[in-house]
């Protein structure tokens, strides 16, 4: 049986069951990335909501909210949680009803979402309100490798992995 390279202790069949997805067409293995809803993402969502209210608009462009590259990337992650979604106009986004309810404290969202190829494949069972988000835990480049938390480790808290 073929072993996947780098850090994998599993055979291909075990790896697929535990960690990732294999493309039906080409056989390429895609590893799931873990996206965590933390304070920086929620702060960007509040900024987007404030901008839409202040400008009396239903949609916004990402550069209306921020010009910083890191924040542009982070703002787009909000769609994995259903807080924002693309509007009918390709360059514009809008706050969803669920996103609005989350930001005002009436709805809970999953703390983490696992994504493969820009599609959500799993949601964390732990749900939080907007006032329960944690501070950003990644501070060094080594911490960012934990964005690739295997699905079979999802029962562990990220705080315990550090």
N, C-alpha and C positions, 0 to 999 in steps of 0.2 A: 504494500500500500504506500501511496505517495504521502510524504510529510510536507506540510506547508512550511516555507522558510521562516526564519526569525521568530524566536520566542515560542513557537508552537510545539507543544508536547503531544499533540493529538494527531490521529490519522485524519484523512480528509473527511470521512463520514462523521467522526466525532466532532470535528471542528465546525462543520456546517450546522450540526444540531445545537452546538453551544454558542457559537460566536458570529456567524455570518450568513451570507447568502451567496449562492452561485448562479450566475447568469445562465438561463436555459439555452440561449443561442450560442454563446461563445465559450462558456465554461469558466469565465473569469470569476475569481472569488472577490467579493466585496466585504470588507470588515465594517461592522456597525460602529458608528461614532456616537458617543454619549454627549448630549447637549444638556447643560444644567441651567435651570432658571434661577439666576442669582440677582443680587441687587443692581448690578450694572445694566442688565437687560431690562429690569423693571423700571429703572430710572429713565432709560431711553424710551420706553413705552409711554411713561408719563409725559416726557418731553414732546412726543408725537401727538399725544392726546391734547396737550396744552396748545400746541401749534394749530391743530385743527380747530379748536374752540376760538383761539385768538384771531384766526384768519377767516373764521366762518366758512370753513371748507370741510368736505367729507373725505377728501383724499389728500395725500401729501407725497412729495418726492423725497427720497432719502436725503438728498442734499439740502432740503428745507430744514431738516432736523440737525444735521451735523455735516461737517466737511472732513472730519478726522477719519482716516482709513480704518483704524481699529473699530471705531464706533459704527461705521458704515457696515462692516462685516457683522458686528454684534446685533445691530438693528434688524438685519435680515433673518437672524436666527429666531426672532419672535414668531415667525410664521410656523415653525415646527410645533409651537405650543398653541396655535390657533388665536394668538393675540392680534396679529395683523394678517392681512392677506392682500394679494395683488388685486388691483381694481381692473376694470375693463380696459383702461388705458395702460399700455404696457409699462410705462416708467413710473406709475403711481401705485401707492399702497393705501390701504385704509384699515382703521381699527375695526375689528369685528365686534358683534354684539357680545360675544363671550369675552373678548378682550376688554371691552368697556366694563362689563360686570366684574371681571377679575380686578381691574384697576380701582374700582370703587369699593371693593371688598365684599361683593355679593356672590362670588363664584370662586371655586378652587381649581387650580391647575396642577398637573403633575410636576414634581420637582425635576424629573429628568425624562428625556425622550431619546430613544435610540434611532438613528437615521442611517440608511444605506442609500447611496445614490440620490440624495435629496428627497427621499421618501421616508416617512415615519414607519418603523416596523414594530416598535414596542413603546409603551408608556409606563412610567413608574407607577406603582400602586400608591406610593406616598403622594398625597396631594397637599397643596399649601395655598394660603391666601396671599395677597400682595404684601401684607404687613408681616408675613412670616418668612420672607426670603432671606437667605444667608448672604453674608459678605462674600465677595469673590475670593475663592480659595486658591486659585492658581496665581502664583507670583513669579515663578522661574520657568525657564524653557522645559525643564524636566517635568514640571507639574502638568504641562500641556499633553504629555504622552498619555496621561490618564483620561483624555478625551476618548481614547480607544479602549474603554473598560469593556471587557468581554461580557456578553449577556449573562453567562452563568455566574458572574460575580455580582450581579445586580442586587442581590439580597444584602450585600454589604454596603454600609454607608461610605460615601467618599471620604468623610473625615477619618475613617478607620484605615483607609488605604494610604494615607500620607505617613 
